[in-house]
Structures are given as structure tokens and as C-alpha cells.
Amino acid sequence: MPARRSRKKPEKQIKIAKERIRILFKNAEEEFRKNPELSHRWVQMARKIATRYNIRIPRELRRRFCKKCFRFLVPGENSRVRTNPKQQAVIVRCLGCGNIMRFPYRREKKKKI
């Protein structure tokens, strides 16, 4: 049985897919106040595009949705954001499913005199 070759999508299609993902997240942010379910659906569509074209969602957008229930997160509305100096992390809790996500940060190092 011959080995199956994976074919990479054309660069033009990948560029369009990345642009579409950004548009979907922008629309989700604008629409959240009026229709939260529609914004959750747009996040799911963006994820589906990313998996279909095998591209990564940018970091700033990846932190805007829950990794467990894939809901669009808006601080104060459906998520709680806290900082923890001991862990040096920003802790985001999804109020829909209760999932906790930790994003590490580093403090600026003091300059030695």
C-alpha cells in the first residue's frame, strides 16, 4: 500500500483563512452584547477554519475563548479575570462551564546599577 502524501493548501487560501478568522473574532466581539449565542457560534466557525487549513489561531485571539466549551469570553460578563502574583499568572475562569485557564506572565526585571 503506497504512503499517502499530504497536500498543503495554497498560500493564498491560508492567507484568506487567517483573515477570515480575525473577522469572525471581531464580529463576535461586536455582537456579544446583543446576541451572545451568535458570537459563540462565530468562535466555533473560526476554530473550524483553523483546523481545516491547519493554521494556528493567534495568541491574542486564542485567549478570548474557553478551551473547554469554546464560548467567546468577555471579562465581567461571562468570565472572571484575576492575577496571581505567586504563580505569576493571569487566571481566567469561564462562568459557563467553570473551566480555569492560566496564562503566565513575567514581571519586568529591575536594572542593575
VEXPARO-734248 format. One line per field, with one value per atom (N, C-alpha, C): y, z, x; residue in three letters; residue number from 0. Coordinates in steps of 0.02 Angstrom, whole numbers, plus 50000, padded with zeros to 5 digits. Layout:
yy [Y,...]
zz [Z,...]
xx [X,...]
res [Ala,...]
n [NUM,...]
% end
This chain:
yy [49941,50000,50062,50106,50165,50215,50251,50301,50359,50385,50440,50506,50547,50611,50663,50704,50759,50819,50849,50907,50970,51016,51079,51124,51161,51208,51265,51295,51352,51410,51445,51501,51555,51565,51615,51596,51531,51508,51514,51500,51506,51579,51625,51696,51718,51695,51712,51683,51621,51589,51628,51651,51690,51755,51787,51849,51837,51781,51764,51750,51718,51704,51770,51818,51883,51919,51915,51947,51915,51849,51815,51835,51840,51860,51933,51976,52046,52051,52013,52012,51985,51933,51903,51954,51995,52046,52100,52121,52173,52149,52086,52060,52032,52023,51988,52019,52085,52118,52104,52104,52094,52020,51977,51907,51863,51843,51804,51736,51704,51638,51643,51697,51706,51716,51753,51763,51697,51654,51588,51546,51551,51513,51537,51602,51628,51604,51596,51570,51497,51459,51389,51386,51432,51434,51451,51498,51516,51457,51420,51360,51308,51300,51251,51269,51333,51357,51343,51356,51346,51272,51227,51156,51132,51158,51137,51156,51216,51239,51228,51195,51178,51240,51293,51353,51368,51403,51420,51485,51486,51548,51592,51656,51699,51701,51711,51708,51755,51816,51864,51843,51805,51780,51715,51674,51610,51619,51675,51689,51718,51728,51759,51708,51642,51593,51536,51503,51448,51387,51353,51294,51232,51236,51178,51181,51237,51242,51286,51316,51357,51416,51447,51508,51569,51621,51684,51716,51735,51761,51837,51868,51940,51950,51979,51988,52028,52001,52034,52011,51986,51962,51887,51848,51776,51745,51787,51762,51807,51777,51814,51813,51871,51878,51901,51864,51881,51874,51909,51899,51865,51823,51788,51801,51844,51860,51800,51754,51696,51651,51638,51597,51638,51702,51749,51731,51732,51712,51754,51760,51788,51728,51727,51670,51691,51655,51669,51610,51624,51571,51583,51532,51534,51523,51569,51563,51517,51496,51450,51378,51356,51286,51280,51335,51333,51316,51312,51296,51353,51335,51385,51381,51439,51443,51490,51469,51510,51530,51595,51622,51654,51626,51653,51722,51761,51824,51832,51874,51888,51962,51976,52047,52073,52137,52167,52162,52144,52138,52208,52219,52283,52288,52347,52358,52362,52326,52328,52392,52423,52486,52473]
zz [50000,50000,50000,49951,49947,50003,50025,50077,50049,50090,50069,50080,50029,50035,50057,50103,50124,50079,50057,50013,50052,50047,50083,50043,50080,50047,50016,49963,49933,49982,49977,50022,50020,49962,49955,49997,49997,50037,50111,50132,50202,50225,50183,50199,50207,50163,50167,50230,50248,50308,50371,50374,50432,50438,50381,50380,50403,50380,50399,50474,50503,50575,50614,50594,50628,50621,50562,50551,50596,50601,50642,50716,50741,50810,50821,50771,50777,50779,50736,50735,50801,50827,50890,50947,50948,50999,50994,50932,50922,50937,50923,50928,50997,51040,51104,51146,51152,51194,51170,51104,51077,51074,51051,51040,51057,51121,51141,51106,51092,51060,50990,50954,50888,50891,50941,50948,50966,51006,51021,50957,50916,50853,50807,50805,50763,50786,50852,50877,50855,50856,50833,50759,50720,50648,50636,50675,50669,50685,50738,50756,50701,50670,50617,50556,50539,50484,50500,50562,50582,50577,50597,50592,50520,50479,50409,50371,50385,50349,50388,50446,50487,50503,50528,50548,50621,50653,50723,50730,50778,50794,50832,50816,50850,50926,50964,51037,51067,51041,51071,51060,51007,50995,51031,51039,51074,51146,51175,51245,51253,51198,51201,51203,51201,51206,51253,51281,51329,51291,51318,51286,51296,51342,51357,51321,51329,51298,51236,51218,51158,51154,51211,51212,51208,51177,51173,51243,51269,51337,51337,51379,51390,51465,51487,51559,51591,51647,51683,51662,51602,51577,51587,51556,51563,51581,51606,51630,51686,51728,51783,51773,51778,51767,51831,51853,51913,51898,51938,51934,51998,51991,52048,52050,52095,52096,52115,52156,52175,52115,52075,52015,51956,51963,51909,51847,51857,51803,51806,51747,51742,51739,51783,51788,51761,51711,51680,51694,51723,51737,51694,51657,51616,51663,51663,51706,51676,51614,51582,51604,51601,51618,51680,51704,51763,51750,51686,51668,51688,51713,51733,51685,51659,51615,51645,51646,51673,51618,51615,51565,51603,51598,51636,51611,51657,51638,51679,51657,51693,51707,51768,51785,51752,51743,51714,51764,51740,51784,51798,51860,51879,51852,51828,51801,51857,51847,51898,51889,51945,51943,51955]
xx [50042,50000,50044,50037,50080,50064,50116,50108,50067,50024,49981,50017,50019,50052,50002,50024,49980,49994,49941,49949,49936,49982,49975,49928,49888,49842,49882,49857,49892,49898,49953,49968,49914,49885,49832,49771,49754,49697,49710,49772,49791,49786,49808,49804,49731,49688,49617,49586,49606,49580,49599,49662,49685,49645,49634,49596,49524,49495,49427,49420,49471,49470,49469,49511,49512,49445,49415,49349,49296,49296,49247,49254,49315,49325,49304,49318,49297,49221,49188,49115,49087,49119,49097,49100,49153,49161,49108,49093,49043,48973,48958,48890,48874,48924,48914,48858,48856,48806,48734,48725,48657,48638,48684,48668,48728,48737,48795,48800,48744,48746,48775,48761,48789,48865,48888,48960,48994,48963,48992,48996,48945,48945,49001,49014,49067,49136,49145,49208,49216,49162,49165,49182,49154,49170,49243,49269,49340,49385,49368,49406,49404,49346,49338,49381,49383,49425,49498,49519,49589,49607,49563,49579,49578,49533,49529,49592,49618,49677,49741,49737,49794,49837,49804,49839,49822,49867,49857,49819,49774,49739,49789,49795,49844,49832,49886,49884,49832,49828,49781,49709,49696,49628,49615,49667,49661,49640,49659,49642,49572,49537,49471,49414,49430,49377,49398,49347,49359,49383,49434,49462,49419,49372,49330,49263,49227,49160,49160,49218,49227,49179,49166,49125,49170,49144,49180,49178,49236,49241,49246,49203,49206,49214,49270,49282,49225,49200,49147,49077,49071,49006,48999,49045,49041,49109,49154,49219,49245,49285,49315,49390,49422,49494,49527,49577,49615,49690,49730,49802,49825,49875,49903,49978,50002,50073,50117,50091,50131,50145,50094,50103,50128,50129,50145,50104,50037,49992,49929,49898,49831,49785,49735,49689,49621,49598,49533,49488,49429,49381,49319,49300,49239,49180,49132,49074,49021,49031,48984,48995,49058,49074,49117,49146,49188,49261,49280,49349,49395,49455,49505,49564,49584,49642,49693,49755,49809,49857,49871,49917,49975,50035,50092,50114,50142,50172,50236,50280,50341,50345,50365,50375,50438,50440,50500,50556,50615,50673,50700,50719,50748,50819,50835,50902,50952,51008,51061,51101,51114,51151,51225]
res [Met,Met,Met,Pro,Pro,Pro,Ala,Ala,Ala,Arg,Arg,Arg,Arg,Arg,Arg,Ser,Ser,Ser,Arg,Arg,Arg,Lys,Lys,Lys,Lys,Lys,Lys,Pro,Pro,Pro,Glu,Glu,Glu,Lys,Lys,Lys,Gln,Gln,Gln,Ile,Ile,Ile,Lys,Lys,Lys,Ile,Ile,Ile,Ala,Ala,Ala,Lys,Lys,Lys,Glu,Glu,Glu,Arg,Arg,Arg,Ile,Ile,Ile,Arg,Arg,Arg,Ile,Ile,Ile,Leu,Leu,Leu,Phe,Phe,Phe,Lys,Lys,Lys,Asn,Asn,Asn,Ala,Ala,Ala,Glu,Glu,Glu,Glu,Glu,Glu,Glu,Glu,Glu,Phe,Phe,Phe,Arg,Arg,Arg,Lys,Lys,Lys,Asn,Asn,Asn,Pro,Pro,Pro,Glu,Glu,Glu,Leu,Leu,Leu,Ser,Ser,Ser,His,His,His,Arg,Arg,Arg,Trp,Trp,Trp,Val,Val,Val,Gln,Gln,Gln,Met,Met,Met,Ala,Ala,Ala,Arg,Arg,Arg,Lys,Lys,Lys,Ile,Ile,Ile,Ala,Ala,Ala,Thr,Thr,Thr,Arg,Arg,Arg,Tyr,Tyr,Tyr,Asn,Asn,Asn,Ile,Ile,Ile,Arg,Arg,Arg,Ile,Ile,Ile,Pro,Pro,Pro,Arg,Arg,Arg,Glu,Glu,Glu,Leu,Leu,Leu,Arg,Arg,Arg,Arg,Arg,Arg,Arg,Arg,Arg,Phe,Phe,Phe,Cys,Cys,Cys,Lys,Lys,Lys,Lys,Lys,Lys,Cys,Cys,Cys,Phe,Phe,Phe,Arg,Arg,Arg,Phe,Phe,Phe,Leu,Leu,Leu,Val,Val,Val,Pro,Pro,Pro,Gly,Gly,Gly,Glu,Glu,Glu,Asn,Asn,Asn,Ser,Ser,Ser,Arg,Arg,Arg,Val,Val,Val,Arg,Arg,Arg,Thr,Thr,Thr,Asn,Asn,Asn,Pro,Pro,Pro,Lys,Lys,Lys,Gln,Gln,Gln,Gln,Gln,Gln,Ala,Ala,Ala,Val,Val,Val,Ile,Ile,Ile,Val,Val,Val,Arg,Arg,Arg,Cys,Cys,Cys,Leu,Leu,Leu,Gly,Gly,Gly,Cys,Cys,Cys,Gly,Gly,Gly,Asn,Asn,Asn,Ile,Ile,Ile,Met,Met,Met,Arg,Arg,Arg,Phe,Phe,Phe,Pro,Pro,Pro,Tyr,Tyr,Tyr,Arg,Arg,Arg,Arg,Arg,Arg,Glu,Glu,Glu,Lys,Lys,Lys,Lys,Lys,Lys,Lys,Lys,Lys,Lys,Lys,Lys,Ile,Ile,Ile]
n [0,0,0,1,1,1,2,2,2,3,3,3,4,4,4,5,5,5,6,6,6,7,7,7,8,8,8,9,9,9,10,10,10,11,11,11,12,12,12,13,13,13,14,14,14,15,15,15,16,16,16,17,17,17,18,18,18,19,19,19,20,20,20,21,21,21,22,22,22,23,23,23,24,24,24,25,25,25,26,26,26,27,27,27,28,28,28,29,29,29,30,30,30,31,31,31,32,32,32,33,33,33,34,34,34,35,35,35,36,36,36,37,37,37,38,38,38,39,39,39,40,40,40,41,41,41,42,42,42,43,43,43,44,44,44,45,45,45,46,46,46,47,47,47,48,48,48,49,49,49,50,50,50,51,51,51,52,52,52,53,53,53,54,54,54,55,55,55,56,56,56,57,57,57,58,58,58,59,59,59,60,60,60,61,61,61,62,62,62,63,63,63,64,64,64,65,65,65,66,66,66,67,67,67,68,68,68,69,69,69,70,70,70,71,71,71,72,72,72,73,73,73,74,74,74,75,75,75,76,76,76,77,77,77,78,78,78,79,79,79,80,80,80,81,81,81,82,82,82,83,83,83,84,84,84,85,85,85,86,86,86,87,87,87,88,88,88,89,89,89,90,90,90,91,91,91,92,92,92,93,93,93,94,94,94,95,95,95,96,96,96,97,97,97,98,98,98,99,99,99,100,100,100,101,101,101,102,102,102,103,103,103,104,104,104,105,105,105,106,106,106,107,107,107,108,108,108,109,109,109,110,110,110,111,111,111,112,112,112]
% end
